[in-house]
Amino acid sequence: MKALFEVHLRLVITVWMILIAVLSLHYLMNVMKFDSLMSNVVSSKLDVISSSLETSILKADRLGIPLKSATNVSDLMEKAKQRDKNVTSIDVIDLQGKMIFSTDHVSSSLFPNGEVTRRALKSSDKNWNLSTEVYLYSGMQLFDGSESLIGSIIITYDKASFYGVYSYVQLHLLEMAIFIFLFFAVIVLLIIQFGFSDVTNIIKLIQVHSDGREEETPLVVKGSISSVFADQIEQSKKMRSKVVQELEEAQSLSEESSILKGKK
C-alpha cells in the first residue's frame, strides 16, 4: 500500500487534476458558446422587427417629413413590441443619443445606457447586438438617401426567458463533464496500475530486502524490469555472501597463525 500511495496515487491524482482543469475549461467555453448562439438566434428574430421599422422611418425621411411628425412610426413600434412579450422597449435615437421615438422612455431624453448608444452609433455593422447579463440589445443603424448615418433603432430584449433553457443546458453539460471525468478517471487508474506495476515491484523489492523480509519477496514477471532488478539483487547478495565468507576464512587463518606463533 505504501508503494501504491507513493507512486500510483500521486500520479493518478496529478492526471485527474489536469483532466478536471481541461473539462472545466471545455464546460465554460460551451456555456459561453451557447449564450452567443442564443443571442444570435434572438437577434435574427429582432432584425425582422428592425427591418420593418426601418422601412417606415426612411420612407418618412425620403418624403421630407420630420421624423418626430411621423406618428405612424410610434404606432408601428407599439405593434412590433406586442409581437414578443420579452421585448421590453423599442427606441429610435439620433446621432446625439437622444430618443426620437420610444415605447417606454420619455422622448428627447438620452438613452439610459451609454454603452448601448456607442454600440448603436459606432458599430461597423448595420445590424448590431450587445448581450449583457440581464438584457439583449439588438438594432439597426439608419442611413438617409446620401448614405449618411442619422440614427439607430434599439430593441431591448429581456433574457429572463433564456434562464430555463440555460439551466437545462448547463445541467446537461455538467452531467456530461462528470461522466467523461469518471470514465477517463477509471481508465487512467487502470493504465497506471498495470503500466507501472514494474515500478511498484521494484519499490517492494527494495523495501523487502532493506527490512530483511526475504519470505515476502513479491512475484515478478520474467523478462520485466523488476525481474532484472531482482536478479541484480540476488547477484549482489551472492557477492556479499562470498565476500563475507572470504573475510571469515582470512580471519580464521589469521587466528590459527597467531596460535602457532604463540606455541613456538
Disulfide bonds with the S-S distance in Angstrom:
none
